Amino acid sequence: MALQLAADGNDPLAGAREDGLDEKEASQVTRTTIAGLPAAQLIAQDREVRMHLTWIAYQGHVYRVTGISARRAFETYREAFARTAASFRPLRRDERERMTEVRLRPRPARAGRASRPS
């Protein structure tokens, strides 16, 4: 599963096209809503993998939620992919207030010293 910013805008299908979806695939997209937000979904595949793709428009951006698996295992994960995409929603104020930022600061390794957390 992956969540990525796919495009700017308020139309999930336009965002999917900007994200690289071709017209043949775009004709197979299903428009829907998730948490009251406009969304578009597509099941796509190539020779090795199947993907559950969901584009969701929120506050001037289109986000893509991608579930990917080997073709033969896709049905095992399909519901989990759909549930994960359906869980996208705006944060509530109390959730936003509880968020804290954590920053990692890289430190250069010294010659001859094994790299390990300090």
N, CA, C and O atoms as CSV, one atom per row, in Angstrom:
chain,resi,resn,atom,element,x,y,z
A,1,MET,N,N,0.851,-1.178,0.000
A,1,MET,CA,C,0.000,0.000,0.000
A,1,MET,C,C,0.889,1.232,0.000
A,1,MET,O,O,1.954,1.255,0.617
A,2,ALA,N,N,0.429,2.246,-0.703
A,2,ALA,CA,C,1.160,3.509,-0.731
A,2,ALA,C,C,0.160,4.649,-0.849
A,2,ALA,O,O,-0.866,4.517,-1.516
A,3,LEU,N,N,0.459,5.761,-0.203
A,3,LEU,CA,C,-0.299,6.998,-0.322
A,3,LEU,C,C,0.646,8.034,-0.886
A,3,LEU,O,O,1.713,8.283,-0.325
A,4,GLN,N,N,0.252,8.645,-2.007
A,4,GLN,CA,C,1.107,9.625,-2.649
A,4,GLN,C,C,0.284,10.798,-3.153
A,4,GLN,O,O,-0.889,10.647,-3.495
A,5,LEU,N,N,0.909,11.971,-3.194
A,5,LEU,CA,C,0.312,13.127,-3.847
A,5,LEU,C,C,0.445,12.886,-5.342
A,5,LEU,O,O,1.559,12.721,-5.840
A,6,ALA,N,N,-0.679,12.863,-6.073
A,6,ALA,CA,C,-0.657,12.536,-7.499
A,6,ALA,C,C,-0.725,13.770,-8.385
A,6,ALA,O,O,-0.098,13.804,-9.445
A,7,ALA,N,N,-1.483,14.792,-7.964
A,7,ALA,CA,C,-1.692,15.960,-8.818
A,7,ALA,C,C,-2.329,17.076,-8.001
A,7,ALA,O,O,-2.766,16.867,-6.869
A,8,ASP,N,N,-2.371,18.242,-8.586
A,8,ASP,CA,C,-3.124,19.353,-7.998
A,8,ASP,C,C,-4.497,19.378,-8.652
A,8,ASP,O,O,-4.652,18.950,-9.796
A,9,GLY,N,N,-5.496,19.880,-7.926
A,9,GLY,CA,C,-6.839,20.010,-8.484
A,9,GLY,C,C,-7.896,19.411,-7.595
A,9,GLY,O,O,-7.616,18.893,-6.514
A,10,ASN,N,N,-9.131,19.496,-8.084
A,10,ASN,CA,C,-10.277,19.022,-7.322
A,10,ASN,C,C,-11.062,17.924,-8.026
A,10,ASN,O,O,-12.108,17.502,-7.535
A,11,ASP,N,N,-10.573,17.459,-9.167
A,11,ASP,CA,C,-11.240,16.397,-9.918
A,11,ASP,C,C,-10.342,15.160,-9.897
A,11,ASP,O,O,-9.260,15.179,-10.483
A,12,PRO,N,N,-10.772,14.090,-9.233
A,12,PRO,CA,C,-9.908,12.911,-9.130
A,12,PRO,C,C,-9.586,12.269,-10.478
A,12,PRO,O,O,-8.488,11.741,-10.652
A,13,LEU,N,N,-10.515,12.302,-11.437
A,13,LEU,CA,C,-10.226,11.708,-12.742
A,13,LEU,C,C,-9.204,12.546,-13.507
A,13,LEU,O,O,-8.301,11.994,-14.135
A,14,ALA,N,N,-9.334,13.860,-13.462
A,14,ALA,CA,C,-8.328,14.730,-14.085
A,14,ALA,C,C,-6.971,14.520,-13.415
A,14,ALA,O,O,-5.935,14.501,-14.080
A,15,GLY,N,N,-6.990,14.365,-12.100
A,15,GLY,CA,C,-5.753,14.088,-11.372
A,15,GLY,C,C,-5.144,12.757,-11.773
A,15,GLY,O,O,-3.924,12.636,-11.878
A,16,ALA,N,N,-5.995,11.747,-11.999
A,16,ALA,CA,C,-5.507,10.430,-12.434
A,16,ALA,C,C,-4.862,10.535,-13.810
A,16,ALA,O,O,-3.832,9.911,-14.066
A,17,ARG,N,N,-5.459,11.317,-14.687
A,17,ARG,CA,C,-4.865,11.513,-16.018
A,17,ARG,C,C,-3.518,12.217,-15.889
A,17,ARG,O,O,-2.546,11.830,-16.538
A,18,GLU,N,N,-3.463,13.242,-15.058
A,18,GLU,CA,C,-2.191,13.951,-14.841
A,18,GLU,C,C,-1.160,13.018,-14.214
A,18,GLU,O,O,0.042,13.180,-14.428
A,19,ASP,N,N,-1.624,12.058,-13.454
A,19,ASP,CA,C,-0.770,11.072,-12.793
A,19,ASP,C,C,-0.248,10.011,-13.765
A,19,ASP,O,O,0.585,9.185,-13.389
A,20,GLY,N,N,-0.733,10.028,-15.015
A,20,GLY,CA,C,-0.227,9.094,-16.015
A,20,GLY,C,C,-1.243,8.106,-16.548
A,20,GLY,O,O,-0.896,7.261,-17.372
A,21,LEU,N,N,-2.489,8.187,-16.103
A,21,LEU,CA,C,-3.526,7.281,-16.584
A,21,LEU,C,C,-3.842,7.607,-18.040
A,21,LEU,O,O,-4.112,8.762,-18.370
A,22,ASP,N,N,-3.813,6.597,-18.920
A,22,ASP,CA,C,-4.124,6.854,-20.325
A,22,ASP,C,C,-5.640,6.823,-20.545
A,22,ASP,O,O,-6.396,6.441,-19.651
A,23,GLU,N,N,-6.072,7.226,-21.734
A,23,GLU,CA,C,-7.515,7.339,-22.015
A,23,GLU,C,C,-8.229,5.990,-21.963
A,23,GLU,O,O,-9.380,5.924,-21.533
A,24,LYS,N,N,-7.571,4.920,-22.392
A,24,LYS,CA,C,-8.200,3.601,-22.325
A,24,LYS,C,C,-8.487,3.235,-20.869
A,24,LYS,O,O,-9.579,2.768,-20.545
A,25,GLU,N,N,-7.505,3.449,-19.995
A,25,GLU,CA,C,-7.702,3.166,-18.566
A,25,GLU,C,C,-8.722,4.125,-17.958
A,25,GLU,O,O,-9.541,3.725,-17.130
A,26,ALA,N,N,-8.670,5.399,-18.372
A,26,ALA,CA,C,-9.594,6.408,-17.827
A,26,ALA,C,C,-11.043,6.032,-18.112
A,26,ALA,O,O,-11.928,6.335,-17.312
A,27,SER,N,N,-11.292,5.382,-19.234
A,27,SER,CA,C,-12.661,4.983,-19.569
A,27,SER,C,C,-13.165,3.860,-18.659
A,27,SER,O,O,-14.366,3.591,-18.622
A,28,GLN,N,N,-12.272,3.208,-17.932
A,28,GLN,CA,C,-12.648,2.106,-17.042
A,28,GLN,C,C,-12.749,2.536,-15.578
A,28,GLN,O,O,-13.081,1.723,-14.716
A,29,VAL,N,N,-12.469,3.793,-15.295
A,29,VAL,CA,C,-12.498,4.314,-13.930
A,29,VAL,C,C,-13.933,4.405,-13.431
A,29,VAL,O,O,-14.848,4.746,-14.181
A,30,THR,N,N,-14.110,4.096,-12.165
A,30,THR,CA,C,-15.398,4.248,-11.499
A,30,THR,C,C,-15.323,5.469,-10.588
A,30,THR,O,O,-14.451,5.552,-9.723
A,31,ARG,N,N,-16.239,6.414,-10.786
A,31,ARG,CA,C,-16.294,7.575,-9.893
A,31,ARG,C,C,-17.079,7.192,-8.645
A,31,ARG,O,O,-18.073,6.470,-8.720
A,32,THR,N,N,-16.623,7.683,-7.499
A,32,THR,CA,C,-17.265,7.370,-6.231
A,32,THR,C,C,-16.984,8.506,-5.253
A,32,THR,O,O,-16.421,9.530,-5.640
A,33,THR,N,N,-17.364,8.338,-4.008
A,33,THR,CA,C,-16.978,9.275,-2.950
A,33,THR,C,C,-16.408,8.471,-1.795
A,33,THR,O,O,-16.828,7.346,-1.526
A,34,ILE,N,N,-15.447,9.074,-1.123
A,34,ILE,CA,C,-14.842,8.483,0.071
A,34,ILE,C,C,-14.828,9.557,1.136
A,34,ILE,O,O,-14.225,10.614,0.946
A,35,ALA,N,N,-15.485,9.300,2.255
A,35,ALA,CA,C,-15.610,10.279,3.341
A,35,ALA,C,C,-16.173,11.598,2.818
A,35,ALA,O,O,-15.780,12.671,3.275
A,36,GLY,N,N,-17.101,11.513,1.853
A,36,GLY,CA,C,-17.712,12.703,1.281
A,36,GLY,C,C,-16.838,13.429,0.267
A,36,GLY,O,O,-17.221,14.487,-0.232
A,37,LEU,N,N,-15.671,12.875,-0.043
A,37,LEU,CA,C,-14.739,13.493,-0.986
A,37,LEU,C,C,-14.849,12.814,-2.342
A,37,LEU,O,O,-15.045,11.601,-2.406
A,38,PRO,N,N,-14.724,13.579,-3.439
A,38,PRO,CA,C,-14.778,12.949,-4.762
A,38,PRO,C,C,-13.594,12.015,-4.973
A,38,PRO,O,O,-12.458,12.339,-4.626
A,39,ALA,N,N,-13.878,10.857,-5.545
A,39,ALA,CA,C,-12.840,9.846,-5.747
A,39,ALA,C,C,-13.074,9.107,-7.055
A,39,ALA,O,O,-14.162,9.148,-7.630
A,40,ALA,N,N,-12.029,8.432,-7.506
A,40,ALA,CA,C,-12.091,7.597,-8.708
A,40,ALA,C,C,-11.273,6.345,-8.437
A,40,ALA,O,O,-10.213,6.410,-7.814
A,41,GLN,N,N,-11.772,5.194,-8.911
A,41,GLN,CA,C,-11.081,3.928,-8.643
A,41,GLN,C,C,-10.919,3.109,-9.917
A,41,GLN,O,O,-11.724,3.196,-10.845
A,42,LEU,N,N,-9.851,2.308,-9.934
A,42,LEU,CA,C,-9.544,1.461,-11.073
A,42,LEU,C,C,-8.751,0.250,-10.595
A,42,LEU,O,O,-7.866,0.373,-9.748
A,43,ILE,N,N,-9.070,-0.911,-11.139
A,43,ILE,CA,C,-8.237,-2.100,-10.975
A,43,ILE,C,C,-7.450,-2.225,-12.283
A,43,ILE,O,O,-8.040,-2.337,-13.357
A,44,ALA,N,N,-6.129,-2.205,-12.189
A,44,ALA,CA,C,-5.267,-2.281,-13.378
A,44,ALA,C,C,-4.296,-3.435,-13.206
A,44,ALA,O,O,-4.062,-3.907,-12.094
A,45,GLN,N,N,-3.735,-3.883,-14.320
A,45,GLN,CA,C,-2.773,-4.975,-14.231
A,45,GLN,C,C,-1.799,-4.923,-15.392
A,45,GLN,O,O,-2.057,-4.319,-16.433
A,46,ASP,N,N,-0.679,-5.574,-15.175
A,46,ASP,CA,C,0.263,-5.840,-16.256
A,46,ASP,C,C,0.583,-7.326,-16.188
A,46,ASP,O,O,-0.178,-8.089,-15.593
A,47,ARG,N,N,1.663,-7.743,-16.769
A,47,ARG,CA,C,1.969,-9.179,-16.797
A,47,ARG,C,C,2.203,-9.793,-15.429
A,47,ARG,O,O,1.921,-10.973,-15.226
A,48,GLU,N,N,2.714,-9.013,-14.489
A,48,GLU,CA,C,3.110,-9.569,-13.193
A,48,GLU,C,C,2.273,-9.121,-12.002
A,48,GLU,O,O,2.161,-9.866,-11.029
A,49,VAL,N,N,1.686,-7.939,-12.045
A,49,VAL,CA,C,0.988,-7.409,-10.873
A,49,VAL,C,C,-0.399,-6.886,-11.223
A,49,VAL,O,O,-0.701,-6.557,-12.370
A,50,ARG,N,N,-1.232,-6.824,-10.183
A,50,ARG,CA,C,-2.531,-6.140,-10.252
A,50,ARG,C,C,-2.502,-5.038,-9.216
A,50,ARG,O,O,-1.874,-5.162,-8.165
A,51,MET,N,N,-3.203,-3.944,-9.538
A,51,MET,CA,C,-3.204,-2.782,-8.658
A,51,MET,C,C,-4.624,-2.310,-8.403
A,51,MET,O,O,-5.463,-2.290,-9.304
A,52,HIS,N,N,-4.873,-1.937,-7.175
A,52,HIS,CA,C,-6.121,-1.288,-6.787
A,52,HIS,C,C,-5.758,0.182,-6.611
A,52,HIS,O,O,-5.085,0.550,-5.648
A,53,LEU,N,N,-6.206,1.021,-7.545
A,53,LEU,CA,C,-5.832,2.434,-7.557
A,53,LEU,C,C,-7.031,3.292,-7.183
A,53,LEU,O,O,-8.122,3.112,-7.725
A,54,THR,N,N,-6.830,4.220,-6.261
A,54,THR,CA,C,-7.882,5.144,-5.858
A,54,THR,C,C,-7.300,6.544,-5.821
A,54,THR,O,O,-6.300,6.790,-5.146
A,55,TRP,N,N,-7.928,7.465,-6.551
A,55,TRP,CA,C,-7.533,8.874,-6.512
A,55,TRP,C,C,-8.606,9.624,-5.758
A,55,TRP,O,O,-9.794,9.463,-6.036
A,56,ILE,N,N,-8.188,10.456,-4.789
A,56,ILE,CA,C,-9.125,11.183,-3.939
A,56,ILE,C,C,-8.748,12.652,-3.953
A,56,ILE,O,O,-7.594,13.008,-3.713
A,57,ALA,N,N,-9.734,13.511,-4.237
A,57,ALA,CA,C,-9.504,14.958,-4.252
A,57,ALA,C,C,-9.782,15.518,-2.854
A,57,ALA,O,O,-10.826,15.252,-2.257
A,58,TYR,N,N,-8.825,16.297,-2.350
A,58,TYR,CA,C,-8.970,16.893,-1.024
A,58,TYR,C,C,-8.163,18.188,-0.958
A,58,TYR,O,O,-6.949,18.186,-1.160
A,59,GLN,N,N,-8.841,19.270,-0.679
A,59,GLN,CA,C,-8.231,20.590,-0.487
A,59,GLN,C,C,-7.271,20.980,-1.611
A,59,GLN,O,O,-6.135,21.379,-1.354
A,60,GLY,N,N,-7.731,20.862,-2.852
A,60,GLY,CA,C,-6.946,21.313,-3.986
A,60,GLY,C,C,-5.855,20.370,-4.445
A,60,GLY,O,O,-5.027,20.736,-5.279
A,61,HIS,N,N,-5.843,19.166,-3.912
A,61,HIS,CA,C,-4.857,18.164,-4.307
A,61,HIS,C,C,-5.564,16.837,-4.578
A,61,HIS,O,O,-6.640,16.572,-4.042
A,62,VAL,N,N,-4.944,16.013,-5.416
A,62,VAL,CA,C,-5.460,14.666,-5.665
A,62,VAL,C,C,-4.411,13.695,-5.148
A,62,VAL,O,O,-3.251,13.725,-5.558
A,63,TYR,N,N,-4.851,12.833,-4.236
A,63,TYR,CA,C,-3.980,11.827,-3.635
A,63,TYR,C,C,-4.287,10.474,-4.259
A,63,TYR,O,O,-5.435,10.182,-4.596
A,64,ARG,N,N,-3.251,9.646,-4.411
A,64,ARG,CA,C,-3.444,8.293,-4.929
A,64,ARG,C,C,-3.133,7.290,-3.821
A,64,ARG,O,O,-2.071,7.339,-3.201
A,65,VAL,N,N,-4.078,6.383,-3.584
A,65,VAL,CA,C,-3.882,5.256,-2.679
A,65,VAL,C,C,-3.729,4.027,-3.573
A,65,VAL,O,O,-4.631,3.688,-4.339
A,66,THR,N,N,-2.580,3.367,-3.467
A,66,THR,CA,C,-2.270,2.234,-4.339
A,66,THR,C,C,-2.063,0.963,-3.534
A,66,THR,O,O,-1.259,0.931,-2.603
A,67,GLY,N,N,-2.785,-0.070,-3.892
A,67,GLY,CA,C,-2.545,-1.414,-3.364
A,67,GLY,C,C,-2.033,-2.256,-4.514
A,67,GLY,O,O,-2.632,-2.257,-5.590
A,68,ILE,N,N,-0.948,-2.966,-4.312
A,68,ILE,CA,C,-0.341,-3.737,-5.398
A,68,ILE,C,C,0.050,-5.124,-4.897
A,68,ILE,O,O,0.553,-5.287,-3.785
A,69,SER,N,N,-0.193,-6.113,-5.746
A,69,SER,CA,C,0.201,-7.484,-5.391
A,69,SER,C,C,0.467,-8.272,-6.671
A,69,SER,O,O,0.152,-7.824,-7.773
A,70,ALA,N,N,1.049,-9.442,-6.499
A,70,ALA,CA,C,1.195,-10.358,-7.619
A,70,ALA,C,C,-0.205,-10.682,-8.138
A,70,ALA,O,O,-1.156,-10.739,-7.359
A,71,ARG,N,N,-0.336,-10.891,-9.430
A,71,ARG,CA,C,-1.657,-11.153,-10.021
A,71,ARG,C,C,-2.376,-12.302,-9.340
A,71,ARG,O,O,-3.569,-12.205,-9.049
A,72,ARG,N,N,-1.664,-13.387,-9.082
A,72,ARG,CA,C,-2.325,-14.571,-8.516
A,72,ARG,C,C,-2.761,-14.369,-7.061
A,72,ARG,O,O,-3.612,-15.110,-6.571
A,73,ALA,N,N,-2.196,-13.384,-6.367
A,73,ALA,CA,C,-2.543,-13.147,-4.963
A,73,ALA,C,C,-3.509,-11.970,-4.772
A,73,ALA,O,O,-3.920,-11.681,-3.648
A,74,PHE,N,N,-3.863,-11.304,-5.853
A,74,PHE,CA,C,-4.651,-10.070,-5.735
A,74,PHE,C,C,-5.955,-10.261,-4.973
A,74,PHE,O,O,-6.275,-9.457,-4.096
A,75,GLU,N,N,-6.700,-11.289,-5.282
A,75,GLU,CA,C,-8.000,-11.493,-4.624
A,75,GLU,C,C,-7.847,-11.672,-3.114
A,75,GLU,O,O,-8.765,-11.350,-2.361
A,76,THR,N,N,-6.719,-12.172,-2.672
A,76,THR,CA,C,-6.453,-12.317,-1.237
A,76,THR,C,C,-6.408,-10.958,-0.555
A,76,THR,O,O,-6.813,-10.825,0.600
A,77,TYR,N,N,-5.916,-9.952,-1.263
A,77,TYR,CA,C,-5.707,-8.620,-0.682
A,77,TYR,C,C,-6.721,-7.578,-1.125
A,77,TYR,O,O,-6.741,-6.471,-0.587
A,78,ARG,N,N,-7.550,-7.909,-2.082
A,78,ARG,CA,C,-8.460,-6.922,-2.676
A,78,ARG,C,C,-9.293,-6.166,-1.640
A,78,ARG,O,O,-9.379,-4.940,-1.694
A,79,GLU,N,N,-9.897,-6.874,-0.713
A,79,GLU,CA,C,-10.721,-6.215,0.316
A,79,GLU,C,C,-9.882,-5.307,1.218
A,79,GLU,O,O,-10.319,-4.214,1.577
A,80,ALA,N,N,-8.694,-5.752,1.580
A,80,ALA,CA,C,-7.812,-4.917,2.402
A,80,ALA,C,C,-7.426,-3.651,1.652
A,80,ALA,O,O,-7.371,-2.575,2.246
A,81,PHE,N,N,-7.155,-3.766,0.347
A,81,PHE,CA,C,-6.838,-2.586,-0.457
A,81,PHE,C,C,-8.024,-1.623,-0.465
A,81,PHE,O,O,-7.851,-0.417,-0.291
A,82,ALA,N,N,-9.223,-2.155,-0.668
A,82,ALA,CA,C,-10.429,-1.321,-0.714
A,82,ALA,C,C,-10.695,-0.655,0.637
A,82,ALA,O,O,-11.027,0.530,0.683
A,83,ARG,N,N,-10.553,-1.398,1.734
A,83,ARG,CA,C,-10.763,-0.826,3.071
A,83,ARG,C,C,-9.751,0.276,3.371
A,83,ARG,O,O,-10.092,1.306,3.953
A,84,THR,N,N,-8.503,0.046,2.968
A,84,THR,CA,C,-7.470,1.053,3.218
A,84,THR,C,C,-7.793,2.338,2.466
A,84,THR,O,O,-7.717,3.424,3.040
A,85,ALA,N,N,-8.149,2.228,1.199
A,85,ALA,CA,C,-8.514,3.419,0.420
A,85,ALA,C,C,-9.727,4.112,1.028
A,85,ALA,O,O,-9.774,5.341,1.084
A,86,ALA,N,N,-10.707,3.336,1.482
A,86,ALA,CA,C,-11.927,3.898,2.062
A,86,ALA,C,C,-11.682,4.559,3.412
A,86,ALA,O,O,-12.541,5.297,3.895
A,87,SER,N,N,-10.532,4.311,4.031
A,87,SER,CA,C,-10.244,4.910,5.342
A,87,SER,C,C,-9.695,6.337,5.226
A,87,SER,O,O,-9.538,7.019,6.239
A,88,PHE,N,N,-9.399,6.795,3.998
A,88,PHE,CA,C,-8.913,8.159,3.797
A,88,PHE,C,C,-9.986,9.135,4.271
A,88,PHE,O,O,-11.155,9.006,3.909
A,89,ARG,N,N,-9.585,10.103,5.075
A,89,ARG,CA,C,-10.520,11.123,5.557
A,89,ARG,C,C,-9.732,12.292,6.112
A,89,ARG,O,O,-8.562,12.146,6.465
A,90,PRO,N,N,-10.369,13.454,6.190
A,90,PRO,CA,C,-9.700,14.590,6.827
A,90,PRO,C,C,-9.477,14.306,8.313
A,90,PRO,O,O,-10.289,13.642,8.957
A,91,LEU,N,N,-8.378,14.812,8.842
A,91,LEU,CA,C,-8.122,14.674,10.272
A,91,LEU,C,C,-9.079,15.560,11.059
A,91,LEU,O,O,-9.394,16.673,10.635
A,92,ARG,N,N,-9.535,15.071,12.192
A,92,ARG,CA,C,-10.321,15.902,13.097
A,92,ARG,C,C,-9.381,16.863,13.817
A,92,ARG,O,O,-8.176,16.620,13.889
A,93,ARG,N,N,-9.917,17.927,14.336
A,93,ARG,CA,C,-9.102,18.937,15.025
A,93,ARG,C,C,-8.306,18.320,16.170
A,93,ARG,O,O,-7.118,18.609,16.318
A,94,ASP,N,N,-8.947,17.466,16.990
A,94,ASP,CA,C,-8.227,16.867,18.121
A,94,ASP,C,C,-7.097,15.956,17.640
A,94,ASP,O,O,-6.058,15.873,18.296
A,95,GLU,N,N,-7.278,15.277,16.517
A,95,GLU,CA,C,-6.208,14.436,15.968
A,95,GLU,C,C,-5.039,15.292,15.503
A,95,GLU,O,O,-3.876,14.967,15.739
A,96,ARG,N,N,-5.370,16.386,14.840
A,96,ARG,CA,C,-4.333,17.290,14.344
A,96,ARG,C,C,-3.544,17.907,15.503
A,96,ARG,O,O,-2.328,18.075,15.404
A,97,GLU,N,N,-4.222,18.240,16.585
A,97,GLU,CA,C,-3.559,18.859,17.737
A,97,GLU,C,C,-2.637,17.890,18.465
A,97,GLU,O,O,-1.669,18.322,19.091
A,98,ARG,N,N,-2.913,16.596,18.399
A,98,ARG,CA,C,-2.075,15.597,19.062
A,98,ARG,C,C,-0.837,15.213,18.256
A,98,ARG,O,O,0.037,14.511,18.764
A,99,MET,N,N,-0.756,15.663,17.015
A,99,MET,CA,C,0.382,15.296,16.168
A,99,MET,C,C,1.646,15.986,16.667
A,99,MET,O,O,1.625,17.151,17.064
A,100,THR,N,N,2.728,15.250,16.637
A,100,THR,CA,C,4.024,15.825,16.979
A,100,THR,C,C,4.999,15.523,15.845
A,100,THR,O,O,4.867,14.529,15.131
A,101,GLU,N,N,5.950,16.382,15.706
A,101,GLU,CA,C,6.944,16.216,14.649
A,101,GLU,C,C,8.181,15.547,15.219
A,101,GLU,O,O,8.649,15.888,16.305
A,102,VAL,N,N,8.691,14.608,14.481
A,102,VAL,CA,C,9.925,13.936,14.855
A,102,VAL,C,C,10.880,14.079,13.678
A,102,VAL,O,O,10.524,13.779,12.539
A,103,ARG,N,N,12.076,14.532,13.956
A,103,ARG,CA,C,13.074,14.686,12.900
A,103,ARG,C,C,14.283,13.834,13.211
A,103,ARG,O,O,14.778,13.813,14.338
A,104,LEU,N,N,14.742,13.142,12.210
A,104,LEU,CA,C,15.971,12.369,12.336
A,104,LEU,C,C,17.107,13.225,11.806
A,104,LEU,O,O,16.981,13.872,10.766
A,105,ARG,N,N,18.193,13.222,12.516
A,105,ARG,CA,C,19.358,13.988,12.081
A,105,ARG,C,C,20.484,13.014,11.759
A,105,ARG,O,O,21.007,12.344,12.650
A,106,PRO,N,N,20.853,12.938,10.489
A,106,PRO,CA,C,21.929,12.007,10.135
A,106,PRO,C,C,23.261,12.471,10.699
A,106,PRO,O,O,23.530,13.669,10.791
A,107,ARG,N,N,24.075,11.522,11.070
A,107,ARG,CA,C,25.420,11.815,11.554
A,107,ARG,C,C,26.393,11.045,10.700
A,107,ARG,O,O,26.192,9.854,10.462
A,108,PRO,N,N,27.442,11.689,10.232
A,108,PRO,CA,C,28.406,10.976,9.392
A,108,PRO,C,C,29.140,9.906,10.196
A,108,PRO,O,O,29.477,10.103,11.364
A,109,ALA,N,N,29.376,8.784,9.550
A,109,ALA,CA,C,30.140,7.705,10.194
A,109,ALA,C,C,31.623,8.041,10.100
A,109,ALA,O,O,32.086,8.589,9.100
A,110,ARG,N,N,32.348,7.710,11.139
A,110,ARG,CA,C,33.794,7.915,11.130
A,110,ARG,C,C,34.486,6.680,10.581
A,110,ARG,O,O,34.025,5.557,10.787
A,111,ALA,N,N,35.558,6.883,9.904
A,111,ALA,CA,C,36.307,5.765,9.316
A,111,ALA,C,C,36.663,4.742,10.377
A,111,ALA,O,O,37.115,5.100,11.464
A,112,GLY,N,N,36.460,3.459,10.062
A,112,GLY,CA,C,36.814,2.382,10.959
A,112,GLY,C,C,35.797,2.145,12.061
A,112,GLY,O,O,36.032,1.313,12.938
A,113,ARG,N,N,34.694,2.838,12.043
A,113,ARG,CA,C,33.697,2.687,13.087
A,113,ARG,C,C,32.437,2.053,12.493
A,113,ARG,O,O,31.933,2.502,11.463
A,114,ALA,N,N,31.948,1.035,13.134
A,114,ALA,CA,C,30.735,0.380,12.679
A,114,ALA,C,C,29.561,1.340,12.849
A,114,ALA,O,O,29.492,2.090,13.823
A,115,SER,N,N,28.647,1.306,11.897
A,115,SER,CA,C,27.498,2.182,12.009
A,115,SER,C,C,26.458,1.507,12.888
A,115,SER,O,O,25.996,0.406,12.588
A,116,ARG,N,N,26.094,2.176,13.979
A,116,ARG,CA,C,25.083,1.677,14.901
A,116,ARG,C,C,24.465,2.875,15.605
A,116,ARG,O,O,25.098,3.924,15.730
A,117,PRO,N,N,23.231,2.719,16.063
A,117,PRO,CA,C,22.570,3.833,16.754
A,117,PRO,C,C,23.338,4.206,18.017
A,117,PRO,O,O,23.894,3.342,18.695
A,118,SER,N,N,23.362,5.473,18.317
A,118,SER,CA,C,24.029,5.899,19.552
A,118,SER,C,C,23.052,6.483,20.529
A,118,SER,O,O,23.442,6.893,21.622
